[in-house]
Amino acid sequence: KPVVIDFWATWCGPCMRLIPEMEKMAEKYKDQVIFLKVNADKEKELCSMFNVVALPTLFFIPVGGKPIIETGAMPEKYEQIIKDKLLK
């Protein structure tokens, strides 16, 4: 299955506004896409491995394709990426 990884932090206002929107998408696409959340404060090494320098940062990883990396709280755009790039 394709994967969406959301790097976030509690002190990040846009991250906190994005969480309920991403939870709706996770429920909507639960049978088709794996959604993961990474708390940047607790997983600093993982953030470093993924070169995350701004929050929120989302990785949209298709099956057998190149990841799409987006920064910011843009739920409508993110749902379009899921439909157009991950569910093809």
DSSP file (Angstrom, degrees, kcal/mol; ACC not computed):
  #  RESIDUE AA STRUCTURE BP1 BP2  ACC     N-H-->O    O-->H-N    N-H-->O    O-->H-N    TCO  KAPPA ALPHA  PHI   PSI    X-CA   Y-CA   Z-CA
    1    1 A K              0   0    0      0, 0.0    32,-0.2     0, 0.0    31,-0.1   0.000 360.0 360.0 360.0 149.2    0.0    0.0    0.0
    2    2 A P        -     0   0    0      0, 0.0    32,-2.9     0, 0.0     2,-0.4  -0.330 360.0-139.9 -68.2 161.1    1.1    3.6   -0.5
    3    3 A V  E     -aB  34  61A   0     58,-2.5    58,-3.6    30,-0.2     2,-0.5  -0.955  14.9-160.7-130.4 142.7    2.1    5.5    2.6
    4    4 A V  E     -aB  35  60A   0     30,-2.9    32,-3.1    -2,-0.4     2,-0.5  -0.994  12.5-166.5-118.3 124.2    1.6    9.1    3.9
    5    5 A I  E     -aB  36  59A   0     54,-2.6    54,-2.5    -2,-0.5     2,-0.6  -0.958   1.8-163.3-113.4 124.2    4.0   10.2    6.7
    6    6 A D  E     -aB  37  58A   0     30,-2.9    32,-3.2    -2,-0.5     2,-0.5  -0.922   2.5-160.7-110.7 110.7    3.1   13.4    8.6
    7    7 A F  E     +aB  38  57A   0     50,-3.2    50,-1.5    -2,-0.6     2,-0.3  -0.822  31.1 151.3 -90.1 125.2    5.9   15.0   10.6
    8    8 A W  E     -a   39   0A   0     30,-2.5    32,-3.7    -2,-0.5    33,-0.4  -0.853  31.9-150.8-145.6 173.2    4.4   17.3   13.2
    9    9 A A    >   -     0   0    0     -2,-0.3     3,-1.3     3,-0.2     7,-0.2  -0.983  27.4-122.5-151.2 152.3    4.9   18.9   16.6
   10   10 A T  T 3  S+     0   0    0     -2,-0.3     6,-0.1     1,-0.3    -1,-0.1   0.797 112.1  54.6 -65.9 -29.2    2.6   20.1   19.4
   11   11 A W  T 3  S+     0   0    0      4,-0.0     2,-0.8    -3,-0.0    -1,-0.3   0.486  86.9  96.0 -83.1  -2.8    4.0   23.6   19.3
   12   12 A C    <>  -     0   0    0     -3,-1.3     4,-2.2     1,-0.2    -3,-0.2  -0.795  59.4-162.5 -95.3 106.7    3.4   24.0   15.6
   13   13 A G  H  > S+     0   0    0     -2,-0.8     4,-2.0     1,-0.2     5,-0.2   0.917  90.7  48.1 -55.2 -50.4    0.1   25.8   15.0
   14   14 A P  H  > S+     0   0    0      0, 0.0     4,-1.7     0, 0.0    -1,-0.2   0.872 110.3  54.3 -60.1 -35.1   -0.3   24.6   11.3
   15   15 A C  H  > S+     0   0    0      1,-0.2     4,-1.6     2,-0.2    -2,-0.2   0.935 108.5  48.0 -61.1 -46.0    0.5   21.1   12.4
   16   16 A M  H  < S+     0   0    0     -4,-2.2    -1,-0.2     1,-0.2    -3,-0.1   0.853 111.5  49.7 -67.5 -34.2   -2.3   21.1   15.0
   17   17 A R  H  X S+     0   0    0     -4,-2.0     4,-0.5    -5,-0.2    -1,-0.2   0.815 111.2  50.9 -70.8 -29.6   -4.8   22.5   12.5
   18   18 A L  H  X S+     0   0    0     -4,-1.7     4,-2.6    -5,-0.2     3,-0.3   0.788  91.2  78.6 -78.0 -28.6   -3.8   19.8   10.0
   19   19 A I  H  X S+     0   0    0     -4,-1.6     4,-2.4     1,-0.2     5,-0.2   0.896  93.6  45.7 -52.6 -52.0   -4.3   16.9   12.3
   20   20 A P  H  > S+     0   0    0      0, 0.0     4,-1.7     0, 0.0    -1,-0.2   0.874 113.9  50.7 -63.1 -33.3   -8.1   16.6   12.2
   21   21 A E  H  X S+     0   0    0     -4,-0.5     4,-1.9    -3,-0.3    -2,-0.2   0.916 111.7  46.5 -67.4 -42.4   -8.0   17.0    8.4
   22   22 A M  H  X S+     0   0    0     -4,-2.6     4,-2.7     1,-0.2    -1,-0.2   0.860 108.9  55.8 -68.4 -34.2   -5.4   14.2    8.1
   23   23 A E  H  X S+     0   0    0     -4,-2.4     4,-1.9    -5,-0.3    -1,-0.2   0.885 106.5  51.0 -64.5 -37.2   -7.4   12.0   10.5
   24   24 A K  H  X S+     0   0    0     -4,-1.7     4,-2.6     2,-0.2    -2,-0.2   0.920 112.1  46.5 -63.4 -43.4  -10.5   12.4    8.2
   25   25 A M  H  X S+     0   0    0     -4,-1.9     4,-2.7     2,-0.2    -2,-0.2   0.900 108.8  55.1 -65.5 -40.1   -8.4   11.4    5.2
   26   26 A A  H  < S+     0   0    0     -4,-2.7    -1,-0.2     1,-0.2    -2,-0.2   0.893 112.4  43.5 -60.3 -39.2   -6.9    8.4    7.1
   27   27 A E  H >< S+     0   0    0     -4,-1.9     3,-1.0     2,-0.2    -2,-0.2   0.922 114.0  50.1 -70.2 -44.4  -10.4    7.2    7.9
   28   28 A K  H 3< S+     0   0    0     -4,-2.6     3,-0.2     1,-0.2    -2,-0.2   0.872 123.8  29.2 -62.3 -39.6  -11.6    7.8    4.3
   29   29 A Y  T >X S+     0   0    0     -4,-2.7     4,-2.6     1,-0.2     3,-2.2   0.098  80.8 124.6-109.4  21.0   -8.7    6.0    2.7
   30   30 A K  T <4 S+     0   0    0     -3,-1.0    -1,-0.2     1,-0.3    -2,-0.1   0.761  75.7  48.7 -58.5 -27.9   -7.9    3.5    5.4
   31   31 A D  T 34 S+     0   0    0     -3,-0.2    -1,-0.3    -4,-0.2     3,-0.1   0.568 122.0  33.4 -86.4  -7.8   -8.3    0.5    3.1
   32   32 A Q  T <4 S+     0   0    0     -3,-2.2     2,-0.4     1,-0.3    -2,-0.2   0.664 117.1  38.2-119.5 -25.2   -6.1    1.9    0.4
   33   33 A V     <  -     0   0    0     -4,-2.6     2,-0.5    -7,-0.2    -1,-0.3  -0.984  65.7-134.0-136.7 140.7   -3.3    4.0    2.1
   34   34 A I  E     -a    3   0A   0    -32,-2.9   -30,-2.9    -2,-0.4     2,-0.5  -0.846  23.2-159.3 -93.1 126.8   -1.2    3.7    5.3
   35   35 A F  E     -a    4   0A   0     -2,-0.5     2,-0.4   -32,-0.2   -30,-0.2  -0.926  10.7-177.7-109.8 129.0   -1.1    6.9    7.3
   36   36 A L  E     -a    5   0A   0    -32,-3.1   -30,-2.9    -2,-0.5     2,-0.4  -0.968  12.5-155.0-126.0 142.3    1.7    7.5    9.8
   37   37 A K  E     -a    6   0A   0     -2,-0.4     2,-0.5   -32,-0.2   -30,-0.2  -0.959   6.6-164.7-115.8 135.0    2.3   10.4   12.2
   38   38 A V  E     -a    7   0A   0    -32,-3.2   -30,-2.5    -2,-0.4     2,-0.8  -0.970  15.7-141.4-122.6 117.0    5.8   11.3   13.5
   39   39 A N  E >>  -a    8   0A   0     -2,-0.5     4,-1.8   -32,-0.2     3,-0.7  -0.675  12.5-154.4 -76.0 110.9    6.2   13.6   16.5
   40   40 A A  T 34 S+     0   0    0    -32,-3.7     7,-0.2    -2,-0.8    -1,-0.2   0.788  90.2  55.5 -61.7 -30.0    9.2   15.6   15.5
   41   41 A D  T 34 S+     0   0    0    -33,-0.4     3,-0.4     1,-0.2    -1,-0.3   0.834 115.1  37.8 -72.1 -31.5   10.1   16.4   19.1
   42   42 A K  T <4 S+     0   0    0     -3,-0.7    -2,-0.2     1,-0.2    -1,-0.2   0.672 120.8  44.9 -91.9 -18.9   10.2   12.7   20.1
   43   43 A E     X  +     0   0    0     -4,-1.8     4,-2.2     1,-0.1    -1,-0.2  -0.420  62.0 147.1-124.8  55.9   11.8   11.4   16.8
   44   44 A K  H  > S+     0   0    0     -3,-0.4     4,-2.2     1,-0.2    -1,-0.1   0.862  74.4  53.7 -61.2 -37.6   14.6   13.9   16.1
   45   45 A E  H  > S+     0   0    0      2,-0.2     4,-2.4     1,-0.2    -1,-0.2   0.903 108.5  49.2 -65.5 -40.5   16.8   11.2   14.5
   46   46 A L  H  > S+     0   0    0      2,-0.2     4,-2.0     1,-0.2    -2,-0.2   0.901 109.7  52.2 -64.6 -41.2   14.0   10.2   12.1
   47   47 A C  H  <>S+     0   0    0     -4,-2.2     5,-2.8     1,-0.2     4,-0.3   0.904 110.2  49.1 -59.9 -41.0   13.5   13.8   11.2
   48   48 A S  H ><5S+     0   0    0     -4,-2.2     3,-1.2     3,-0.2    -2,-0.2   0.915 108.7  52.2 -65.0 -43.4   17.2   14.0   10.5
   49   49 A M  H 3<5S+     0   0    0     -4,-2.4    -1,-0.2     1,-0.3    -2,-0.2   0.859 115.2  41.8 -60.5 -36.3   17.1   10.9    8.3
   50   50 A F  T 3<5S-     0   0    0     -4,-2.0    -1,-0.3    -5,-0.1    -2,-0.2   0.360 110.6-122.7 -93.2   4.4   14.3   12.3    6.3
   51   51 A N  T < 5 +     0   0    0     -3,-1.2     2,-0.6    -4,-0.3    -3,-0.2   0.867  45.6 173.7  55.8  40.4   15.9   15.8    6.2
   52   52 A V      < +     0   0    0     -5,-2.8    -1,-0.2     1,-0.2     3,-0.1  -0.705  13.5 157.0 -81.0 118.6   12.8   17.4    7.7
   53   53 A V        +     0   0    0     -2,-0.6     2,-0.3     1,-0.2    -1,-0.2   0.488  60.5  41.2-119.5 -10.0   13.6   21.1    8.4
   54   54 A A  S    S-     0   0    0     18,-0.0    -1,-0.2   -47,-0.0   -47,-0.1  -0.966  85.4 -96.2-137.7 154.1   10.1   22.6    8.5
   55   55 A L  S    S+     0   0    0     -2,-0.3   -47,-0.1     1,-0.2    18,-0.1  -0.948  95.6  30.0-127.2 147.7    6.8   21.5   10.0
   56   56 A P  S    S+     0   0    0      0, 0.0    16,-2.6     0, 0.0     2,-0.4   0.619  75.9 168.9 -72.3 146.5    4.4   20.1    9.0
   57   57 A T  E     -BC   7  71A   0    -50,-1.5   -50,-3.2    14,-0.2     2,-0.4  -0.995  12.8-165.0-121.8 132.2    6.2   18.1    6.4
   58   58 A L  E     -BC   6  70A   0     12,-3.3    12,-2.6    -2,-0.4     2,-0.5  -0.952   9.1-156.6-121.2 137.6    4.4   15.3    4.7
   59   59 A F  E     -BC   5  69A   0    -54,-2.5   -54,-2.6    -2,-0.4     2,-0.7  -0.958   3.6-163.4-109.9 124.8    5.8   12.5    2.6
   60   60 A F  E     -BC   4  68A   0      8,-3.0     8,-2.7    -2,-0.5   -56,-0.2  -0.941  12.8-170.7-107.7 110.6    3.4   10.8    0.0
   61   61 A I  E     -B    3   0A   0    -58,-3.6   -58,-2.5    -2,-0.7     5,-0.1  -0.875   4.0-159.9-113.5 105.0    5.1    7.5   -0.9
   62   62 A P    >   -     0   0    0      0, 0.0     3,-1.2     0, 0.0     2,-0.5  -0.347  36.5 -89.9 -75.9 162.2    3.5    5.6   -3.8
   63   63 A V  T 3  S-     0   0    0     23,-0.3     3,-0.1     1,-0.3     0, 0.0  -0.618 110.7  -6.6 -70.4 119.9    4.0    1.9   -4.4
   64   64 A G  T 3  S+     0   0    0     -2,-0.5    -1,-0.3     1,-0.2     2,-0.2   0.709 118.2 100.6  69.6  20.8    7.1    1.7   -6.6
   65   65 A G  S <  S-     0   0    0     -3,-1.2    -1,-0.2     0, 0.0     0, 0.0  -0.761  79.6 -83.1-130.8 177.9    7.4    5.4   -7.2
   66   66 A K        -     0   0    0     -2,-0.2    -3,-0.0    -3,-0.1    -6,-0.0  -0.640  51.6-107.9 -82.6 135.5    9.3    8.5   -6.0
   67   67 A P        -     0   0    0      0, 0.0     2,-0.5     0, 0.0    -6,-0.2  -0.272  22.2-139.7 -62.0 146.6    8.1   10.2   -2.8
   68   68 A I  E     -C   60   0A   0     -8,-2.7    -8,-3.0     2,-0.0     2,-0.5  -0.945  17.6-157.5-106.0 126.9    6.3   13.5   -3.1
   69   69 A I  E     +C   59   0A   0     -2,-0.5     2,-0.3   -10,-0.2   -10,-0.2  -0.923  14.2 176.0-113.1 127.4    7.3   15.9   -0.3
   70   70 A E  E     -C   58   0A   0    -12,-2.6   -12,-3.3    -2,-0.5     2,-0.4  -0.960  13.4-157.1-130.1 146.9    5.1   18.8    0.8
   71   71 A T  E     +C   57   0A   0     -2,-0.3   -14,-0.2   -14,-0.2     2,-0.1  -0.976  52.3  35.4-124.8 138.6    5.4   21.3    3.6
   72   72 A G  S    S-     0   0    0    -16,-2.6     2,-1.0    -2,-0.4    -2,-0.1  -0.434  91.6 -65.8 113.2 172.7    2.6   23.3    5.2
   73   73 A A        +     0   0    0     -2,-0.1    -1,-0.0   -18,-0.1   -58,-0.0  -0.772  68.7 137.8-103.5  88.8   -1.0   22.8    6.1
   74   74 A M     >  +     0   0    0     -2,-1.0     4,-2.2     1,-0.1     3,-0.3  -0.611  17.6 170.1-131.1  71.7   -2.8   22.4    2.8
   75   75 A P  H  > S+     0   0    0      0, 0.0     4,-2.4     0, 0.0     5,-0.2   0.822  76.4  54.3 -59.1 -35.6   -5.3   19.5    3.3
   76   76 A E  H  > S+     0   0    0      1,-0.2     4,-1.8     2,-0.2     5,-0.1   0.934 111.2  45.8 -64.5 -43.6   -7.2   20.0    0.0
   77   77 A K  H  > S+     0   0    0     -3,-0.3     4,-2.1     1,-0.2    -1,-0.2   0.901 111.9  52.6 -62.7 -41.2   -3.9   19.8   -2.0
   78   78 A Y  H  X S+     0   0    0     -4,-2.2     4,-2.2     1,-0.2    -2,-0.2   0.887 107.1  50.7 -66.3 -38.5   -2.9   16.7    0.0
   79   79 A E  H  X S+     0   0    0     -4,-2.4     4,-2.4     1,-0.2    -1,-0.2   0.887 108.9  52.6 -66.1 -35.8   -6.1   14.9   -0.7
   80   80 A Q  H  X S+     0   0    0     -4,-1.8     4,-3.2     2,-0.2     5,-0.3   0.897 107.6  51.5 -65.1 -39.4   -5.6   15.6   -4.4
   81   81 A I  H  X>S+     0   0    0     -4,-2.1     4,-2.9     2,-0.2     5,-1.2   0.919 109.3  51.0 -61.6 -43.3   -2.1   14.1   -4.2
   82   82 A I  I  X>S+     0   0    0     -4,-2.2     5,-1.6     3,-0.2     4,-0.8   0.947 115.9  41.1 -58.8 -48.7   -3.5   11.0   -2.6
   83   83 A K  I  <5S+     0   0    0     -4,-2.4    -2,-0.2     3,-0.2    -1,-0.2   0.928 124.6  35.2 -65.1 -46.4   -6.2   10.7   -5.3
   84   84 A D  I  <5S+     0   0    0     -4,-3.2    -3,-0.2    -5,-0.2    -2,-0.2   0.831 132.1  21.2 -82.3 -33.8   -3.9   11.5   -8.3
   85   85 A K  I  <5S+     0   0    0     -4,-2.9     3,-0.2    -5,-0.3    -3,-0.2   0.785 127.0  37.2-108.9 -34.7   -0.5   10.0   -7.2
   86   86 A L  I  <<S+     0   0    0     -5,-1.2   -23,-0.3    -4,-0.8    -3,-0.2   0.790 117.3  45.3 -93.0 -28.4   -1.1    7.3   -4.6
   87   87 A L      <       0   0    0     -5,-1.6    -1,-0.2    -6,-0.3    -4,-0.1   0.131 360.0 360.0-105.2  21.2   -4.3    5.7   -5.8
   88   88 A K              0   0    0     -3,-0.2    -1,-0.2    -6,-0.1    -2,-0.1   0.477 360.0 360.0 -77.2 360.0   -3.6    5.4   -9.6
